[in-house]
Amino acid sequence: TNAVLCLPLDAQGRNRTPTRTEVRACAPWLTAILGLVGAPVVAALGATALAALGGIEPHGLTLGKAAGRSHPWHGRELVALYHPSRQAELHRPWARQVEDWRALNGG
């Protein structure tokens, strides 16, 4: 799922990062989806997703420091991953991101 269930667009009609208000408005839906799915591992794809999950149950994680590692969260494991995009390569090389995904998948 996503941190928000709408597609926030900028004035030019391009995707944009959701505002904190939009993330908070969708928090009950995200909480409900997590409860219904009941997955033992939650992968947060990007800083927005990680922050949204922190609004449900605080975790104190930042993407840069937590990427690719498992952390106990809300009765399950939380793994922070960079969102798979070209822009993410500015912060974490693609090869490292692939390693993160492989570790999540058990190697």
BELNOR-V169318 format. One record per backbone hydrogen bond with DSSP energy under -0.5 kcal/mol. NH is the residue of the N-H (numbers start at 1). CO is the residue of the C=O. Records with the same first field share a line. If there is no record, write none. Layout:
# BELNOR-V169318
NH=CO  CO
This chain:
# BELNOR-V169318
8=6
10=14
13=10
16=8
23=19
24=20
25=21
26=22
27=23  24
29=26
30=26
31=27
32=28
33=29
34=30
35=31
36=32
37=33
38=34
42=77
44=42  79
45=43
46=44  81
50=46
51=47
52=48
53=49
54=50
55=51
56=52  53
57=53
66=62
67=63
68=80
69=66
71=78
73=76
76=73
77=40
78=71
79=42
80=66  69
81=44  79
85=83
89=85  86
90=87
91=88
92=88
96=93
97=93
98=94
99=95
100=96
101=97
102=98
103=99
104=100
105=101
106=103
107=102
